[in-house]
Amino acid sequence: VEDLSAPVDQALVHQLPDDLKEKVQKLPIRSNDTTLLEEIIIDLCQWKPLKSTELAGILGRSEKYLLRNYVTPLREAGKLVYTFPEMPNHPQQAYKTVSND
């Protein structure tokens, strides 16, 4: 069983494509610009489906904060979808960007 209180494995940050890694590193610690964080979350979930704990670890934000202020609103706006849509509380639930094909 993984310890969810532990910081997310930094290996995930190292796996990021360079352009994403650069965006994440340039993120201000506190920003009132919500679109900035929204765009990065969408970009990250386009790269690969990510769990809320992984997003929190990559972005250095609390999981609850990200879910409440970004992930859930983005999902409700139809920009992110669950990887297990039939089971919102799935233990391996992750989010992916809706592809605009």
NORVEN-V975730 format. One record per residue. N is the residue number from 0. PSI is psi in radians with two decimals (* if undefined). NEAR is the number of other ideal C-beta (glycine too) atoms within 12 Angstrom. Layout:
{{N PSI NEAR} {N PSI NEAR}}
This chain:
{{0 2.27 6} {1 2.58 14} {2 1.86 9} {3 -0.21 16} {4 -0.29 12} {5 2.60 12} {6 2.54 21} {7 2.50 28} {8 2.13 16} {9 -0.25 16} {10 -0.59 12} {11 -0.71 24} {12 -0.67 27} {13 -0.39 16} {14 -0.28 20} {15 2.48 27} {16 2.64 16} {17 -0.73 13} {18 -0.67 15} {19 -0.73 28} {20 -0.73 21} {21 -0.77 14} {22 -0.77 24} {23 -0.73 31} {24 -0.49 18} {25 -0.14 16} {26 2.23 24} {27 2.62 16} {28 -0.84 11} {29 2.15 12} {30 2.40 18} {31 -0.05 10} {32 1.61 12} {33 -0.50 17} {34 -0.56 15} {35 -0.90 20} {36 -0.67 33} {37 -0.81 28} {38 -0.72 24} {39 -0.72 37} {40 -0.76 40} {41 -0.76 32} {42 -0.76 30} {43 -0.76 41} {44 -0.22 35} {45 -0.60 25} {46 -0.86 28} {47 2.70 21} {48 2.33 25} {49 2.48 37} {50 2.77 31} {51 -0.58 40} {52 -0.64 30} {53 -0.74 35} {54 -0.78 43} {55 -0.73 32} {56 -0.76 30} {57 -0.74 37} {58 -0.12 41} {59 0.60 22} {60 2.83 30} {61 2.54 20} {62 -0.80 26} {63 -0.76 16} {64 -0.84 19} {65 -0.78 35} {66 -0.86 26} {67 -0.76 17} {68 -0.35 23} {69 -1.04 35} {70 -0.88 41} {71 -0.84 23} {72 -0.67 20} {73 -0.66 34} {74 -0.75 29} {75 -0.48 14} {76 -0.05 16} {77 0.28 13} {78 -0.44 25} {79 2.63 34} {80 2.71 25} {81 2.60 27} {82 -0.36 24} {83 1.29 17} {84 -0.50 17} {85 -0.18 10} {86 1.40 12} {87 -0.51 18} {88 0.38 11} {89 2.37 16} {90 -0.44 15} {91 0.36 17} {92 2.35 26} {93 3.00 28} {94 2.47 37} {95 2.69 28} {96 2.42 30} {97 2.17 19} {98 2.39 13} {99 1.13 8} {100 * 4}}
